[in-house]
Amino acid sequence: MAIYELNAPKKVPITQIGAIRWLRHNLFSSWINAALTILAIYMLYIVIPPLLDWMIISANFKFGTVDLFGYSIEFSEAMATNNDCGRSAACWPYIYEKIYMFTYGFYPREESWRPDAVFWLTLGAFIVIKLIKNYKHKNIVFLAITIMYPIVSFILISGGSFGLVHVETHQWGGLMLTLVIASVGILVSFPIGILLALGRQSNLKVINFLSTIFIEFIRAVPLITILFMASFVLPLFFTESMDFDKLLRALIGIALFQAAYFAEVVRGGLQAIPKGQYEAADAVGLNYVKKNVLIILPQALKISIPNLVGSSISLFKDTTLVLIIGLMDMLAMVNMTSNDPYWLGRETEGFVFVTMVMWVLLYSMSRYSRKLEYRFNTEHTN
């Protein structure tokens, strides 16, 4: 009996297992952490209940009859008006009433299928890229998608050919315009940034000097100044008969601005590559282009993924500055729609809605970057 008691396994204290152990190690490991945890809980207690009450509990959800995927869903007998909602809680019927402008701006309703088609093409392109992971000619397919996708998207949204009605860019707006500016800015500025980073690392004095001057000048100037220059100064270099679209001017300014930041991020990745990699590439007889394309850049870009995504997220948020040159993005639509005589004073609901949409998009970008880091990580073990 005594031998059995000596060899019996000891019972682990409850404080060393499960949720209690996690709380002790992560939130109450010291008196400072315990005080900060209690303070954080108190702050959440102050903020969250009133916010939930305003957004959900006391909010107005009387949308009337809503058509969703071909089915009519009746939420209430009639949609609530501005006077019905009051001012003590959120009035979400305002968002439902103005959702088209938040999404498409002044884009013709009968042509809204075109930006919708671009959206589904985007999803299809991502699915195809995921499926061709082990395909023999995946690089050719990926390059074809990269080249053709912007062209097809522009033809669909802008029109003017293939029997499509032309839609002026001043009618573009809302989330559609935000996505266009952000995606074009990122896709165009990325290769330019790589070239600038290589130019700043170049041994050729002229290329190095010009790349450095461009990067340092752009980084020393705020984006709002670049947008003003692109909108008002750039047309001065062209003839009066040449019609230079305002959106195109903004896209050029944003792409050049972001390229300077991408260049510094990529340059940081290039500097992190051991010198032996350069020497090994030279030893096997690779020229400058092959050395960078096959050996150096893949490693540098893998290291730079977190910072590249961070810069992309910053650009996505900076797209709201296009309001100053007369382009109506999603944030600008809040001020415009809240000036409707039937929905005066509903800016708060609009800003909350835009915040939630932007958070979903930017958080998705952040999660996608984590997947890219894991996918290209050659050091993790299965």
Wavefront OBJ file of the C-alpha trace (Angstrom):
o trace
v 0.000 0.000 0.000
v 2.825 2.360 0.842
v 4.637 1.548 -2.426
v 1.478 2.356 -4.440
v 1.106 5.710 -2.705
v 4.732 6.617 -3.462
v 4.438 5.790 -7.195
v 0.991 7.320 -7.705
v 1.012 10.436 -9.992
v 0.663 13.710 -8.146
v -2.382 15.821 -8.882
v -1.491 19.049 -10.721
v -2.787 22.162 -8.925
v -5.722 23.770 -10.692
v -3.788 27.044 -10.849
v -1.248 25.409 -13.177
v -3.624 24.166 -15.872
v -6.290 25.478 -18.220
v -7.701 28.989 -18.285
v -6.489 29.874 -14.798
v -2.893 29.167 -15.786
v -3.319 31.298 -18.948
v -4.739 34.186 -16.913
v -1.940 34.009 -14.372
v 0.832 33.917 -16.977
v -0.601 36.465 -19.424
v -2.699 38.937 -17.442
v -1.701 38.667 -13.769
v 1.946 37.621 -13.910
v 2.990 40.657 -11.822
v 1.318 43.421 -9.893
v 1.952 45.876 -12.769
v 0.315 43.543 -15.292
v -2.562 42.935 -12.892
v -3.128 46.685 -12.465
v -3.016 47.251 -16.223
v -5.448 44.360 -16.784
v -7.927 45.754 -14.268
v -7.593 49.227 -15.819
v -8.203 47.813 -19.305
v -11.285 45.914 -18.116
v -12.613 49.096 -16.510
v -12.064 51.076 -19.724
v -13.876 48.395 -21.742
v -16.714 48.493 -19.234
v -17.012 52.251 -19.762
v -16.863 52.127 -23.579
v -18.482 48.880 -24.772
v -21.955 48.918 -23.100
v -22.894 52.428 -24.350
v -21.506 51.588 -27.786
v -23.501 48.363 -28.022
v -26.606 50.197 -26.840
v -26.166 52.888 -29.516
v -25.266 50.485 -32.341
v -27.550 47.502 -31.643
v -29.811 47.482 -28.604
v -31.534 50.873 -29.021
v -30.739 51.291 -32.720
v -33.416 51.508 -35.419
v -33.453 48.551 -37.856
v -36.742 49.299 -39.616
v -35.636 48.762 -43.227
v -39.083 48.039 -44.598
v -38.986 45.385 -47.329
v -35.503 44.444 -48.540
v -34.754 42.545 -51.764
v -31.877 40.168 -51.087
v -30.650 37.638 -53.662
v -34.011 37.739 -55.421
v -36.033 37.277 -52.243
v -38.116 39.951 -50.502
v -37.530 40.084 -46.751
v -39.870 42.259 -44.718
v -38.192 43.824 -41.691
v -41.055 46.224 -40.965
v -44.160 47.630 -42.622
v -42.279 50.737 -43.791
v -38.727 51.993 -43.674
v -38.000 54.380 -40.833
v -37.403 58.037 -41.677
v -34.962 60.458 -40.126
v -37.610 61.757 -37.733
v -38.626 58.248 -36.697
v -35.126 57.345 -35.588
v -34.462 60.085 -33.075
v -30.974 61.077 -31.951
v -30.282 58.785 -29.015
v -29.265 55.725 -31.079
v -28.116 54.709 -34.532
v -30.422 54.978 -37.531
v -29.296 52.152 -39.843
v -32.065 52.715 -42.430
v -29.980 55.738 -43.464
v -27.134 53.401 -44.446
v -29.526 51.118 -46.313
v -31.013 54.088 -48.176
v -27.586 55.417 -49.214
v -25.716 52.122 -49.628
v -25.531 52.530 -53.411
v -23.735 55.872 -53.127
v -21.384 54.463 -50.486
v -20.526 51.649 -52.888
v -20.614 53.176 -56.390
v -20.864 56.946 -55.965
v -22.670 58.503 -58.939
v -22.094 55.516 -61.202
v -25.244 54.868 -63.322
v -27.441 52.298 -61.595
v -28.262 50.481 -64.819
v -24.514 49.952 -65.406
v -23.628 48.798 -61.879
v -23.232 45.229 -63.165
v -19.890 46.268 -64.637
v -18.071 47.036 -61.367
v -19.808 43.979 -59.923
v -18.289 41.902 -62.733
v -14.859 43.329 -61.903
v -15.359 42.273 -58.282
v -16.161 38.703 -59.285
v -13.245 38.699 -61.717
v -11.004 39.684 -58.801
v -12.232 36.768 -56.735
v -11.808 34.480 -59.723
v -8.250 35.690 -60.290
v -7.321 34.960 -56.664
v -8.906 31.492 -56.896
v -7.025 30.706 -60.113
v -3.733 31.880 -58.590
v -4.347 29.602 -55.586
v -5.182 26.624 -57.811
v -2.100 26.964 -60.049
v 0.315 26.637 -57.122
v 1.887 23.451 -58.541
v 1.098 24.053 -62.198
v 4.054 23.796 -64.590
v 3.414 27.124 -66.344
v 2.114 28.967 -63.291
v 4.508 31.915 -63.770
v 3.217 32.521 -67.306
v -0.408 32.294 -66.156
v 0.271 34.615 -63.223
v 1.990 37.152 -65.516
v -0.908 36.997 -67.978
v -3.432 37.616 -65.195
v -1.347 40.487 -63.838
v -1.215 42.179 -67.253
v -4.733 41.463 -68.495
v -6.678 42.008 -65.270
v -6.148 45.821 -65.044
v -6.923 46.235 -68.758
v -10.135 44.212 -68.601
v -11.189 45.952 -65.374
v -10.665 49.420 -66.866
v -12.601 48.541 -70.030
v -15.502 47.193 -67.976
v -15.727 50.101 -65.535
v -14.934 52.952 -67.926
v -16.649 51.607 -71.057
v -16.535 53.430 -74.377
v -15.743 50.260 -76.327
v -17.256 46.839 -77.084
v -20.703 48.422 -76.971
v -20.354 49.586 -73.357
v -21.608 53.043 -72.417
v -18.772 55.368 -71.441
v -18.901 56.459 -67.781
v -16.853 59.547 -66.922
v -14.453 59.155 -64.009
v -16.097 62.039 -62.132
v -19.090 59.703 -61.734
v -16.950 57.072 -60.052
v -17.102 57.174 -56.286
v -17.600 55.398 -53.014
v -15.936 52.112 -52.200
v -15.417 51.381 -55.898
v -13.213 54.466 -56.302
v -11.325 53.672 -53.090
v -10.527 50.169 -54.334
v -9.508 51.446 -57.776
v -7.108 54.024 -56.361
v -5.616 51.664 -53.775
v -5.203 48.680 -56.118
v -3.737 50.711 -58.990
v -1.458 52.586 -56.596
v -0.117 49.357 -55.101
v 0.227 47.388 -58.351
v 1.909 50.211 -60.296
v 4.161 51.486 -57.517
v 5.496 48.046 -56.515
v 7.650 47.353 -59.625
v 8.723 51.013 -59.724
v 9.758 50.746 -56.083
v 11.841 47.638 -56.809
v 13.652 49.430 -59.646
v 14.302 52.449 -57.406
v 15.657 50.205 -54.646
v 18.002 48.486 -57.082
v 18.979 51.880 -58.484
v 19.860 53.188 -55.037
v 22.001 50.078 -54.475
v 23.647 50.416 -57.890
v 27.368 51.085 -58.309
v 26.626 53.432 -61.212
v 26.873 56.917 -59.712
v 24.287 58.565 -61.982
v 21.598 55.931 -61.393
v 22.341 55.886 -57.674
v 22.171 59.676 -57.450
v 18.916 60.027 -59.413
v 17.224 57.232 -57.449
v 18.308 58.729 -54.140
v 17.141 62.233 -55.092
v 13.730 60.950 -56.197
v 13.192 58.821 -53.069
v 14.317 61.477 -50.611
v 12.318 64.235 -52.317
v 9.084 62.207 -52.385
v 9.475 61.035 -48.792
v 10.033 64.608 -47.621
v 6.754 65.818 -49.164
v 3.287 64.905 -47.806
v 0.862 63.076 -50.069
v -1.566 65.992 -50.064
v 1.106 68.139 -51.760
v 1.756 65.425 -54.348
v -1.968 65.286 -55.126
v -2.141 69.052 -55.567
v 0.874 68.976 -57.882
v -0.559 66.083 -59.893
v -3.937 67.792 -60.182
v -2.867 71.383 -60.943
v 0.823 71.395 -61.946
v 1.070 68.259 -64.098
v -1.448 69.519 -66.735
v 0.814 72.539 -67.343
v 3.304 70.229 -69.088
v 0.732 69.286 -71.736
v -0.974 71.222 -74.491
v -4.351 72.867 -73.900
v -6.043 70.525 -76.363
v -4.925 67.469 -74.403
v -7.567 66.317 -71.931
v -5.762 64.757 -68.970
v -8.237 62.990 -66.699
v -8.282 64.073 -63.042
v -8.384 60.504 -61.735
v -5.430 59.535 -63.927
v -3.461 62.487 -62.553
v -4.225 61.371 -59.010
v -3.211 57.792 -59.794
v 0.131 58.961 -61.219
v 0.844 61.053 -58.123
v -0.133 58.274 -55.707
v 1.875 55.646 -57.607
v 5.032 57.789 -57.588
v 4.522 58.649 -53.926
v 4.070 55.041 -52.857
v 6.949 53.842 -55.054
v 9.403 55.844 -52.922
v 8.211 54.094 -49.748
v 8.224 50.662 -51.379
v 11.767 51.378 -52.563
v 13.017 51.940 -49.017
v 11.234 48.822 -47.764
v 12.774 46.696 -50.516
v 16.180 48.314 -49.941
v 15.968 47.229 -46.304
v 15.354 43.673 -47.502
v 18.295 43.889 -49.906
v 20.603 45.012 -47.117
v 19.518 42.028 -45.011
v 20.777 39.557 -47.645
v 24.182 38.113 -46.640
v 27.090 39.157 -48.817
v 27.773 35.497 -49.534
v 24.587 35.284 -51.618
v 25.901 37.954 -53.978
v 29.293 36.266 -54.162
v 27.721 32.846 -54.812
v 25.620 34.264 -57.655
v 28.716 35.873 -59.174
v 30.660 32.632 -58.757
v 28.227 30.610 -60.881
v 28.418 33.236 -63.638
v 24.999 34.876 -63.346
v 24.659 38.323 -64.885
v 23.150 41.285 -63.018
v 19.556 40.625 -64.080
v 19.555 36.893 -63.365
v 21.377 37.397 -60.083
v 18.710 39.769 -58.816
v 15.678 38.035 -60.298
v 16.622 34.488 -59.308
v 18.701 34.889 -56.150
v 18.551 38.284 -54.427
v 15.042 39.697 -54.938
v 13.113 36.545 -53.900
v 14.924 36.556 -50.565
v 14.656 40.324 -50.096
v 10.937 40.412 -50.891
v 10.263 37.516 -48.519
v 11.942 39.457 -45.713
v 10.063 42.632 -46.667
v 6.525 41.169 -46.736
v 5.402 42.640 -43.358
v 6.676 46.134 -44.186
v 5.331 45.985 -47.751
v 1.864 45.128 -46.468
v 2.165 47.844 -43.821
v 2.948 50.419 -46.520
v 0.046 49.113 -48.617
v -2.334 49.507 -45.679
v -1.110 53.069 -45.152
v -1.745 53.836 -48.818
v -5.232 52.338 -48.571
v -6.061 54.710 -45.721
v -4.459 57.681 -47.479
v -6.825 57.302 -50.440
v -9.306 59.415 -48.467
v -7.145 62.463 -49.277
v -8.393 62.462 -52.885
v -11.381 64.417 -51.590
v -9.275 67.601 -51.726
v -8.996 67.359 -55.519
v -12.675 66.658 -56.064
v -12.759 62.850 -56.165
v -15.586 61.409 -54.078
v -14.370 58.305 -52.284
v -16.355 56.414 -49.657
v -15.457 58.794 -46.824
v -16.439 61.824 -48.914
v -19.813 60.193 -49.534
v -20.562 60.422 -45.801
v -20.533 64.220 -45.902
v -22.478 64.310 -49.138
v -25.233 61.862 -48.155
v -25.654 63.381 -44.682
v -26.463 66.715 -46.353
v -29.578 65.165 -47.860
v -32.555 67.137 -46.435
v -34.261 63.830 -45.573
v -31.232 62.521 -43.615
v -29.632 65.574 -42.040
v -27.245 64.985 -39.166
v -26.499 61.296 -39.769
v -22.731 61.673 -40.189
v -22.020 59.453 -37.173
v -23.739 56.426 -38.685
v -21.890 57.033 -41.949
v -18.486 57.282 -40.277
v -19.143 54.134 -38.212
v -20.175 52.244 -41.356
v -17.088 53.393 -43.273
v -14.890 52.461 -40.299
v -16.288 48.924 -40.215
v -15.847 48.456 -43.973
v -12.284 49.768 -43.904
v -11.450 47.588 -40.903
v -12.683 44.456 -42.676
v -10.653 45.249 -45.803
v -7.457 46.183 -43.979
v -7.682 43.301 -41.531
v -8.104 40.943 -44.500
v -4.931 42.399 -46.028
v -3.095 41.859 -42.757
v -4.248 38.235 -42.485
v -3.307 37.604 -46.112
v 0.199 38.912 -45.428
v 0.514 36.431 -42.545
v -0.363 33.610 -44.941
v 2.224 34.860 -47.418
v 4.860 34.951 -44.677
v 4.086 31.355 -43.735
v 3.951 30.206 -47.351
v 7.358 31.653 -48.243
v 8.996 30.829 -44.928
v 11.695 28.281 -45.705
v 12.742 27.836 -42.073
v 9.540 26.510 -40.439
v 9.194 22.794 -39.763
v 6.080 20.687 -40.332
l 1 2 3 4 5 6 7 8 9 10 11 12 13 14 15 16 17 18 19 20 21 22 23 24 25 26 27 28 29 30 31 32 33 34 35 36 37 38 39 40 41 42 43 44 45 46 47 48 49 50 51 52 53 54 55 56 57 58 59 60 61 62 63 64 65 66 67 68 69 70 71 72 73 74 75 76 77 78 79 80 81 82 83 84 85 86 87 88 89 90 91 92 93 94 95 96 97 98 99 100 101 102 103 104 105 106 107 108 109 110 111 112 113 114 115 116 117 118 119 120 121 122 123 124 125 126 127 128 129 130 131 132 133 134 135 136 137 138 139 140 141 142 143 144 145 146 147 148 149 150 151 152 153 154 155 156 157 158 159 160 161 162 163 164 165 166 167 168 169 170 171 172 173 174 175 176 177 178 179 180 181 182 183 184 185 186 187 188 189 190 191 192 193 194 195 196 197 198 199 200 201 202 203 204 205 206 207 208 209 210 211 212 213 214 215 216 217 218 219 220 221 222 223 224 225 226 227 228 229 230 231 232 233 234 235 236 237 238 239 240 241 242 243 244 245 246 247 248 249 250 251 252 253 254 255 256 257 258 259 260 261 262 263 264 265 266 267 268 269 270 271 272 273 274 275 276 277 278 279 280 281 282 283 284 285 286 287 288 289 290 291 292 293 294 295 296 297 298 299 300 301 302 303 304 305 306 307 308 309 310 311 312 313 314 315 316 317 318 319 320 321 322 323 324 325 326 327 328 329 330 331 332 333 334 335 336 337 338 339 340 341 342 343 344 345 346 347 348 349 350 351 352 353 354 355 356 357 358 359 360 361 362 363 364 365 366 367 368 369 370 371 372 373 374 375 376 377 378 379 380 381 382
